[in-house]
Amino acid sequence: MRKTHPVNALKKLGIGLAFGAATIMSMPTSALACTQMYMGKDLTADGNTYYGRAEDFGARYLKHFGIESAHEAGFTYSSNESAFEYTSNKPTYRYSYVRDHPSNWEGHTDAYSEAGINEKGVSCSATLSTSYNEDAKAADPIDEATGIGEYSYGSVILGQSANAREGVELLGSLIDEQGTCTNDQIIIADNNETWLFATLSAHQWIAMKLADDVASLNPNIGSLNYDVDLNDTENCLHSKDIESMPVEKGFAKYSADGKFDVAQTYGESLADSGVNQWSRYVQGRHYFASQLTEGTDYEIKTITDKDGKPVQKGAMVSEIQPLFFKPGKSGWSTFELIRAFGNRGENVPGLNANTDGVYCIGSERNTEINLFQIRRGYDPEVATIQWEMLSRAAYSVAIPLYSALITEVSPYFSDQTVSFDHCNAKDVVYNEEPENSINYVLMDISSLCFENPDTLGTSVRTYLDALQNELIEQNKEVDAAMLAETTTEGRTALANKAGKAATENTYKKCKALLQEMRAYQKAGNFDERFTPSDLNTETKGLKESITYAKDALATDPVTPDQPGTPEQPGKPEQPGTPDQPSKPEQPAKPEQPATKPEKPGKSDTTTTVTTNKTNTKGGLPTTGDRFDGRMVAAFAIAGVAVISAGGYTLYRRNKE
């Protein structure tokens, strides 16, 4: 996803000079990309529909779970990436959100409601960035001036829609009238329907109702093929000129049987798709037991710069692949679908991120992961469970939330007033996060595991899996009570209590784990791998179970208004920790300008520039999270041009 903000000429000059110089000094590249998934109910063990998305931007970037209250008629939605505005002519709905920290948006607290459920049971996961081709761009370029974009999609859909189809129709009408400033895919669902919405160009869009017997995996590829009947208004909605416009402009494409091909008409060509995108596609298909064959379906490629230096390794397919496919097995469990977002290609020869240096779904740059579990035909208030991770999926835990009902958020989530500074911490062993902030705790656990995969990573992942399984199992007991409750008031009370209990239990377990990890690192004895003291190494379960269900169903409240500091863990089953000298304080970071640059085109690679700016993500002063692989070498030259011209083209944020 990308976001932009206009700045004056002097600011552009200063940022352009700094960025141009930094670009030349930092040619190594890394991929930033999001991955969207869907699994139809006919393929799951519980008969539920699942969908969600992993957002990537940077290794240490703070996300916040919260609740947007309902507003009276006349409420105006606006954007910080364009001049888009929409004023509601009716009262809005309450909804949950996952948003950015306001320090990255000049104090704005409404940036990018990427995942949530409203009080009517409508859920939304946004946004998966895609690309259109040069013909579509020339005919109908995205409207960066007034078009709706990623900043506003989720807020408008959830704030205004009583059902999923209504959300699709509203978003389509806004694009018809005002255009869009980004190319994206969005999933919108309710208790009966799940829709995939795609923006194709500034004023062209399509939405498809998803079938129950297919799976979908998309790592930011706008041209994954699909067969759709544009005349089937029950299952497909679209802009009026979706076919006539490209026919008139001379770039419409048709399949062998003469059917209008939406994806190939508007989407990027195979040559314009990056190896990092296709690596994730191959990894995902392998995870879902629908493997592609190396040498036939794809090849492993190494991309080099102009001097022949390898800068990127990944996969490239022989032909465009399908957006929807049949997994090699059915009966997918909640745990398996949560863990799909942590997939690093471990079982794909040559595309294992742990050993082969390729990009992956469970990337170190994940910032947030959401998975929605939908029970078709249930009351909308209780039909959808939001499984939410606020850090990297490879080393994280998804918390169950009845977000359609929640009116009170656990204080262990922290909120948008917490300091963003800990994101810039380089040494999380000695630099502890603010108290009662589960997003920071999970961030620090991930940082330590990615830095020490051999000594910490394996046992920590085993422990987090055990914790995840207990949350899933105990949520079944909570869910039974939720379904037995018949009043909105009773359900809301239980949803608030359950959300707080699940979050508090997860926080305390993970905080204790993190403290043990820090003690192990301070001791400095790495002859034996770290083992969490609460891990039963024989059963791979927890020694002491969580009390989520008990707390949620107890008569008395379980979470105080101001949570206390959790008890410290007992002595870990590790070598003793010698006294350590205090770590010297680090000098304060100079303040940085809070301007936001404009965005360039996108692909699935980007130049990484490490800084300490508080208005950047993970040290990346970017608006976009990818650009065409063919431009890697040319980008340094562009930096020189930026300096000489006194302008800039900066990525600020493009979370695919």
N, C-alpha and C positions, 0 to 999 in steps of 0.2 A: 504494500500500500504506500502511496506517496501523498505528501501534503506540502503545499506551498503557501507562501505568504509574501505579498509585495513589500519591497523595501525601497528606500530612496536611493538616489544615484551615489551619494557618498558612501552609504553602507555597502552598496554593491561593489564599489571600487575597492574598499578595504577587504571585504570578504573574498573578492575575486583575486586580489594579489596574494592573500594568504593561502587560499585553496590551490591556486595555480602552482605556487612553489611547493606546497605539500604534496600535490599530485605527482610531480616529477620525482620526488624523493621516495615515493611509496608505490612502486609498480606492482608488487605482489598482489594478487587478487584473491578474493574469497566470495563464495556465493551467498546470497541472501534470498530466501524464497519461502513461500508458504505452501502448504499442502492441504487440499480439501478432500474429504472422504465421505462416502455414503454407502450404507448397507441396508438393502430392503428387508422387510420383516420376514419374508419367506426363507431367508438365509440365516436367521439368527436362532439361537437356542431358546430364547424366551418369546419369540414371535413379535419382538418389538423392532421398530425402525430406528436406525442410528445414523447420525451425520455429525460432521464437525470439521474443524480446521486447526492446523498449527500455524501460528504466526511467527515469522522470523524477522529479526532486525539485528540484534546484537546480543552478545553473551550476557551482558548485565544491563538490563533495561527494565524499569519498574512499571508494573501494571496494577490496576485497582479494580476490585469488584465492588459494585455499589448499586443503589436503587435511585432511579429518577422518579420523582413524585409526579402525580397527575397535575395538569394545568387547566385553567379555564380557557374557554374559547378565545381566540385572538392571540394565542401563544405563537411566537415566531421562531422557526428553526433557521439558523444561519450557519455559515461555514467560514473557516479560517484558510481554506485552500482556494476559494473562489468567492465571487460575490453572490453566490446562491442564497436565496431566501424563500421560505414558504411559511405562510401564516395559516394556522388551523382555524377552520370555521366551526369547530366543535371542541368540547373538552377532550384533552388528551388522556392516554392511558398510562398508568404506572408501569414501569418496566425495570428489569435488572440490566446492568451493563458491565462491560470490562473496558476501562478507559485508560488513557495515558495520564501521566503526571502533568499538572498545569504549568510547571516550570519550563516545559518544552513547547508550550503554546501561549506564551505571553500572558500567563495567568488564567487562560480559558479552561474551564472544567468540563466542557462538553465534547472534547475531542474524541471522535471515533468510538462510538458505542458498538464494539465489534461482536459481542456475543451476549444474548440475553433473551428473556421471555417476558411478555407483558401480561397484565392481569386477565386478559382474554385467552391466554394460552398460546398466543402466537410467538414462535421462536425465530431467531435469525442468527446466522453466522456470516459475518462479513469482515474482510472482503478478500477474495482470491484475485490478485492482479493477473491480467492477461494482456495480449498484444494484438493489434490488428495489422493488416498488411498495408503496403504502400498505396495500393489502388483504393482501398477503403479510406485511408487517411487523406488522400487527395480529393476524394469525392465528398467526404463528410468528416472533417477533422474534429477531434474532441474539443469541446468548448471550455477552455481554461478560464474564461472570463466570468461566466454566470452559471455554468453547468453544475448539477449536483454531483457529488463524488463521495469518496470513502469517509470523509469527515462526517457526513450527514446521513448516509444510507440507513444505518442501524437505528438512529434516533427517530427518523421520519417513519420508517416501517413499523417499529415497535410502538411509537407514540400514537400512531394514527389507525392501526389496522385491527379490526375485530376478528378477522380470519386471514389465512394465508393468501387466498385468492385476492382479497381486498388489498393486501400489501403489494402483490404483484401488479395489480391494476393501477394503484396509486403511483408506484415507482415508474411504471411505464408512462403514465400520463405526464409526470414531471419531466421525464426525458423527452417526450414528444414536444413539450412546451418550452423547456429551458435547456435541453441538452444535458450531456454528462461531461465531466472533465476528466474521467478516467475510464479505462477499459477493465471490466471486472466480471467475476461471477459471484453470485450471492445465493445462499440457500435460505428459503423462507418456508416455515412449516406450521401446521396446527395439529389438532388431534385426528384429523382425517386425511390431510393432503400434505405432500412435501414437494416444493417447487424449486427448480434450479433456474435462476434468473441470470442472463448474460447481457452485458452492454457490448454491442458490436462496433458501434461508431458513435458519433456525437448524438444522433437522433434515431438510431436503429437498435433494436433490442429484441430478445426472444426469451420466453419463459416456458419451461417444460415440466409437466407433472411427472414425478419420478415413479417408476414401476417398482413393484414389491419384490421382483425376482431377479434384480440386478444389483451389482456393486459399481461404484465409481471411485476413481482416484484421479486427481488433477493437480500436478505440480506446476501451475502457471502456464499451461499451454492452451492457447486460444483456438487451436485448429484440431484438437482431438475430435474425431469424426463421430457423428450420430445421425440416425435416421428419424426424421420427424415429419409429421403431416401438418402443414401450416393451416389446413382447413379444419382440423379437429379442435374446435374451440373448447372442448371439455378438457383436453390434455395439453393444449398449446396456445399460448397467447403471444402476440408479437406486435411490433410497430407496423403501421399501415403499408409503408413503402419498403419493407424488408427485402422483397424481391424486385420490385419495379425500379427502385433506385439504382442498384448495381446493373440491372439490365440496360437502363437508359445510359448509364455511364460506361458500359462496355466491359465490366469485369465480373459479371455473374458466372458462377461455375455450376455444372450439373454432373450428377453421378452417371454411371454407365447406363442406368435404366431411365435416364432422362429426368430425374428428380432434382429439384433445386437443392444445392448443397450449401447450407448456411455456414458451416464451419470453414469450409475451404474458400468460400467467397470472401469472408471477412477475416479469418484467422491468419496468423503469420505462416510463412512457408516452412517446410521442414528444414531448409538450410538456415532459416533465421531462428530456429529453436536451439537452445543451448544444451551443452552436455550435462550441466548440473540438473537441468529440468528432467532430461531423459534418464539420468542416473536414478533419480527419485522414483520415476515412473517404473523403471525396471525393478527396483527394490520393492516397491509397493505391490506390484503384480506377483513377485515371488512370495512375499509375505502372505498374500491371499491365495496362494496355491494355484495361481494362474500364470505360470512362469513363461517368460519369453526366452528364446534360445539364442545364446551367443553365437555369432557367426552366421546365423540365419536372420533372426529378427533384429539384432543389434550387434554393434562392435564397440569395444572399449577404445576410446580415443584420448590422445594427449594433445592439448592445445599449447602452442608455443608462441612467444612474442616475436618481434621482428628480428631479434638476435638469435632466435632458435632456442631460447631458454624455456623449459616447461613451466607453464603458469596455471594449468588446469587439466584435470583428468576426469573422465566421466564416460557416459555412454552416448551413442548416437544410433538411432533406429534406422532401418532400411526403408521404412514407409510410415506414414502417419498412423497412429494407433487409435483404438476406440476410446471414447469417453466412458462408455458403459461396458461391462464385461461380466462373465459368470465366474465366480470363484471356483477353485477346485474342490471345495468342500462346503458344506452348510453347517449349521449349528454354531455359528460364531457367538462367543460369550462376551459379556460386558468387559471382562478383564482383557480379553484378546483385542477388543476394539480400542480400549484405552491404550494398551501397549503398542498398537499399530503406529501410533504417533511417535513412539520412541525407537522405531525401526531404523537401524543404522546399516542395513545391508549385510548383517553378520554372516548370512548363509549364501551370499551371492559372490562367487569367485571373481576377483578383480574389482568388485564394487563394494567392498567392505570398508566402511569409513574408518574403522578402528585400525586397519592395517594397510589400506591402499590409498589413503589420502584423497578420497572422493567426497563429494557433498552427499548429504543424506536427509531423510525425513526427520529423524531425531537429532537434529543439528545442535551444535553448541550455541547457535544463534537463535534458537527458539525463545520467544518471550512469553507466549501464552498459548494454551491449548484448550479448546472446548469440545465436548462431545455431548450431543443431545440424544436422550433415550425417550422415544415416543411410543406410548401405548395407544394404538388406534382405537377409536370409539369410546375412550374413557372421557369422563368429565374434563373439559379443557383446563380447569384449575389444577388438576392433579395428573394430567395425561403425560406431561413432559418433565423429566428429571435432567437437570443440567449438571454434568460432571466437569468440574472446572480445575485446571492447573494454571498457576500463575508463574510458572517458570519452565525450564527446559524439560521436555518429556522423557529424555533418557534417564534422568534422575529426579523424578518428581512424583507426586501423588494427586489424583483427581478427587475432589471433594464433591459429594452429592448435595444438590441444592434444589428445593422446590421453588424455583425462582418466580413462577407465576403468582405465588402467594406471599413471598417474603416481603415484609415491610421494615424489618430491622436486620441490619448486617452485623455479623460478629465483629467485635472490636479487634480480634486477632488478625483480621484482614488488613489492618491499618486503614488509612484513607488518604485522600489527595492532599492532606496537609502535612503528611510525613515528609521528612527531608529526602530529597533525591540524591544527596551527596554520596550515600553509601554505594550507589551504582558505580562510582569511580574508584572504589577501594581496590587496591592492587593486592593487598595481603589480608585475606579474610580470616586468617588464623588468629591474628592479634587485633584486627579491626572488626569488632562485633557490630552487628546491625542494631537499629533501634529496637527497643523492647516491643514484644507482642505484635510482630510484623511477619506473618507467615510468608508473604511474598518475598521478603528479604531472606528469611531462613532457607526457603527452597532455592533461592538464587545462590546462596553461599554453599549449600550442600552440593549443588551442581558444579560450581566453580572448583571446589576442592576435588570432586570426582573427575572432572575433565582434566585437571592438572595432574592428578595422580591415579590414572585408571587402573594400574596394576595393584597398587597397595590399598586403595580405598574403593575403587569403582565396583568391583565384583560383589563384595559383601554388602555394600550399601544398596545396590540394586536388588539383591535378594531380600534385604530387610524392607525396602520400600514396597516390593511386590507383596510381602506378607502383610504389611499395613494396608495396601490397596485391597487385597482380598478380604480382609476383615471389614473394611468399610463397605464393600459390596455386599457381603453376607449379612451384616447387621442392618444395612439399609432395607433389606427385605422385610425385616421385622418392623422397622419404622414405616415402611410403605404399607404394610397390612393395616396398621393403625390409621394411617392417612386415608386409605381407601374406605375404612369403616366409618370415618368421620363424615357427617352429612351436611354440616353447616360451613359457610365460608369463614365465619368467625373462628370456629373450632379448627378448621384446616389452617388458617393463617397463624393461629397461636402455635400449632404443632410445627408448621413450616419454619417459623422463626426460631423455635426452640431446637428443632432438629438441625437447622443450619448452624446455629451457634455450637451445638454439641459436636457435630462432625468436625467443624473447624477447630474448636478447642482441643479435641482429642488428637487431631492431626498435628496441630501446632506443638503440643507438648511432647509428642513422640519425636517429631522432627527436630525440635529444639534440643532435646536431650541427645539425640543422635549427633547433631552438629557439634555440641559441646564435647562429646567423646572423640569425634573426628579431629577437633582442634587440639585436644589433649594428646592424641596420638601423634599429630604432626609436631607439636612442641617437644615431645619426648625424643624425637629424632631417631628412634630405633625401628628401622624398616625391614629387619631380618624376617619378621613375621607379618603377614598381612593383617590389616585391621579387621576386627570382628566386633560388631555392635554387642554390647552386653545384654541387650534385650532379644537377641536373635537365637533361637533354638537351631543349632547347626544340624541337628539330625532331622527334624521335621520341616525345616525351612520356614517355620512360623514364628510368631512372637512368643516370648516367654510369658509376658503379661499382656493379656488381651486389652484392647481398648474398651471403653464403656459408652460408646456412642449411642447404641440403642437404649441402654439402661437410662442414660442421662436424658435422652430425647423424650422418653416415655415416663419419666419420673414426675411426681406431683409438683415438686418444688423447682424453681428456676435453676439452671445449671451454669449460667454465665453471668458474672457480675457486670455492672455497667462499666467499670474500669478493671480490666483483668490484671491480676497480680503477676509477679514474675514467677514462672514455673519453677518447681523444685529442680535442683540440679541432679543429674544422674549419679548413680553409684559409680564406684570405681570400675572402669571398663576392663575387659579381659585382655589387657595389653600390658606391655612393659611399663614400669613405673615412670612417672613424669618428674624429671628433675626440676629444681627451681630454675626459672628462666629470668634473665635480666629484663627489666621493663623495656619495651620497645620505644625508641625515641619518637617524639611527636613529629609528624610530617608538616612541612610548611604549608600554609594555607594556599589554596589555588587562587590565582587572580581571577577576578570577575571577567566574564566573557559577554560579548554582545548577544542579545536574545533575538537576533533577526533570523528570518527564515528565507532561504533562497528559493528560486524557481526550480522546476524540475526538467530534466532532459528526457529523451526517450528511454525505453527500458528493454532489458534482456535479463538473463539470469546470472550475470556476473557483475561484479563491481570492484572498483579499487578501494582498498581499505586504508583509511587515514586515521591513525590513532591519536587522539587528543584528549584533553581533560575538560572540554567544554561542557558546561551543564545543559546546554540546549541541543546536545546531540545524543544519539542513541548508541550506547556501547562504544563510544569514541568515534563514531562515524558521522562526520558532518555532511549528511546526505538527505536528499529529498527522495530519490529513487533507490531501489535496492538491486537494480541490475541494469546493464546495458549490453548491447549486442557484442558477442564474443569477438567478432571481427574488428571491434573498435578498441580492443585492449591496448594494442601498441599505439594506436592513433590518439589515445586519450592524453598521453603525456604531451604530445604536440599541441593538443587543444588547451592544455594548461598554460603553455607558453602564450598562446593566443589570448587567453583570458588575462594574463598579466599585461600584455601590450595594449589590449583594448580597454583595460580598466573595468571590465564587466565581470560576470561570473555565470556559470551554469552549475549549480550545486545540487546534489542530491540532499534533500532534507529527510525524506522518509518515504520509502516505497515498500510496504510490507506485503509481499506477495502472498 
